[in-house]
Amino acid sequence: MNKSALSRSLIPVLLLAALSACSGKPENAGPKPAAVGVLKVQPKPATITSEYVAKVEASNTVEIRSRVGGLLEKQLAVEGQLVKRGQVLFQIDPQPFEAALAQAKAALAEAEAGLQQSDRDLARVKPLAEIDAVSQQELDSVVARNSANRAGVEAARAAVKTADLNLDYTRITSPIDGILGRTQIRVGGLISASTSLLTTVYAPDPMYVNFSISERRMIELQRRLDLHAGDPVRTDGVFKIILADGSKYPQKAKLNLIDAAVDETTGTLPIRLEVENPSRTLLAGMFARVVVVADQLPSALLVPQRAVQELQGRTSLWIVGADNKAEKRDVTMGARIGSDWIVTDGLKPGETIAVDGTQKLKPGMPLAPQPLEAPPAETAEPAKLPAEPPKAGAQP
C-alpha cells in the first residue's frame, strides 16, 4: 500500500476520534438539576364544610279541592299569579244549589206553620185537661205532636243551613296567601266533591330546604357545633344554600327542624332549613346544595392537590431540602379545599414543596427550584369533608 492510500484510509478514523473527544463529558460531572416549580407552605385559616343535596319546599302547600260537586263555571284567578287569602279562585255552577236552598227554606216555612198550629192546639187543650174536660190520652197526643213539630222545625233549619253552606261552597277561595299553580280542570269540566284536584297554592315566603345527613356526620356536627334535635332556631351562618347554577343564595338559612328519628331505610337523619324568599327566587321542587360549616381551622397547611402523590392509599409530597435536593415524604391529608388539600401530619410550616415537574423526580436528585405564587387566602374555597358512600335506598 502506498502512502497516498494509507493517508486516505486514516482520515475517517482521525475525524471520528476528534468528534468523540469534543463531545465527551467530564468524568466528574453529576446529573443536571431538575427544574421544578416550588411553593413555600405557610399556615393560613381555612373553613371545613360538608355539602349535601337538598330540595326546596314551600313552607305551606294547599291542594284546592271543592267541597261540592258540579260543573266548573268560571276561573277567577290567573295561574302563576299571587292570590290573597279569601280570594275567589273558581266558581261552580250555583243554580242547583240555589234551588236546593229555596226548597229547604220552603220546607222550613212548612215546618214552622205546623209548629204554630200545634202550639195553638196545645194552648187550647191544656186548660181543658186541668178541669178534666179532655182525656189524658188526648192531651198526651197534642203534646207529642207539638214536640214533633218543634223537632221538624230544627231539622228544617239545619237543612237550610246546609243548603246555604253548599251554595257558598260553589265559590272556591284560597285559604292562604300564595302563588296559584297550574289548573287541573278547565271551565266546563265536571268536579267531584272532595276528590277532584283543581289546583295548588304555594306559599312563596318563607321557603323550606330539606336534606338528610348520615348518622356519622350528625355525630360530628353535634360534637363540633353543639347541634341537637329540639334546639331552637339557629341563625349563625352554619348553613349556606348554593343554587343549581353554582351561585350562593343571599338570604341566611335558619335551622327549622332536626327530625326526632333516623330514617331506617336510608340510615339518614332529615333536616329542614327555613329561608326568606322576598324575591321569590326559590320555587317548590327546586334542587339545591346545602353547605354546612363543620369546623374553623385558624392555621391550616394547604398544598396544591397536584403536588400530592397518591399510591395504594398512601399520600406523599416531594420536599425541597436545604441543599436543593429532592426528598419524598409520606404525609397525612385532611379535607380538600378547592384545588388545595390540607396536610394534617408530616409537613412543617415554612417547608418548601415541589409542585410542578415532579413526574421524574427521584430521592436525592438535585433540583433547580422555580418559586410559584401562592393563591390569595381570601379566594380559597371552603374545605370539604370527604364524600360519603351512598346509603342503600337513599335518594340523591
HELIX and SHEET records of a PDB file:
HELIX    1   1 LYS A    3  SER A   23  1                                  21    
HELIX    2   2 GLN A   95  GLU A  130  1                                  36    
HELIX    3   3 GLN A  136  TYR A  169  1                                  34    
HELIX    4   4 GLU A  215  LEU A  225  1                                  11    
HELIX    5   5 GLN A  305  ALA A  307  5                                   3    
HELIX    6   6 ALA A  377  THR A  379  5                                   3    
SHEET    1   A 8 PHE A 239  ILE A 242  0                                        
SHEET    2   A 8 PHE A 287  PRO A 304 -1                                        
SHEET    3   A 8 ASP A 340  ASP A 345 -1                                        
SHEET    4   A 8 ALA A 326  ILE A 337 -1                                        
SHEET    5   A 8 ARG A 314  VAL A 320 -1                                        
SHEET    6   A 8 THR A 352  ASP A 356 -1                                        
SHEET    7   A 8 ALA A  34  LYS A  40 -1                                        
SHEET    8   A 8 LEU A 367  PRO A 371  1                                        
SHEET    1   B 6 PHE A 239  ILE A 242  0                                        
SHEET    2   B 6 PHE A 287  PRO A 304 -1                                        
SHEET    3   B 6 LYS A  44  ALA A  58 -1                                        
SHEET    4   B 6 MET A 207  SER A 214 -1                                        
SHEET    5   B 6 THR A 268  VAL A 275 -1                                        
SHEET    6   B 6 ALA A 253  ILE A 258 -1                                        
SHEET    1   C 4 PHE A 239  ILE A 242  0                                        
SHEET    2   C 4 PHE A 287  PRO A 304 -1                                        
SHEET    3   C 4 LYS A  44  ALA A  58 -1                                        
SHEET    4   C 4 ALA A 383  LYS A 384  1                                        
SHEET    1   D 4 THR A  61  ARG A  65  0                                        
SHEET    2   D 4 LEU A 197  TYR A 202 -1                                        
SHEET    3   D 4 GLY A 178  LEU A 180 -1                                        
SHEET    4   D 4 LEU A  82  VAL A  83 -1                                        
SHEET    1   E 4 ARG A 171  THR A 173  0                                        
SHEET    2   E 4 VAL A  88  ILE A  92 -1                                        
SHEET    3   E 4 GLY A  70  GLN A  75 -1                                        
SHEET    4   E 4 LEU A 190  ILE A 191 -1                                        
SHEET    1   F 6 PHE A 239  ILE A 242  0                                        
SHEET    2   F 6 PHE A 287  PRO A 304 -1                                        
SHEET    3   F 6 ASP A 340  ASP A 345 -1                                        
SHEET    4   F 6 ALA A 326  ILE A 337 -1                                        
SHEET    5   F 6 ARG A 314  VAL A 320 -1                                        
SHEET    6   F 6 GLN A 309  LEU A 311 -1                                        
END                                                                             
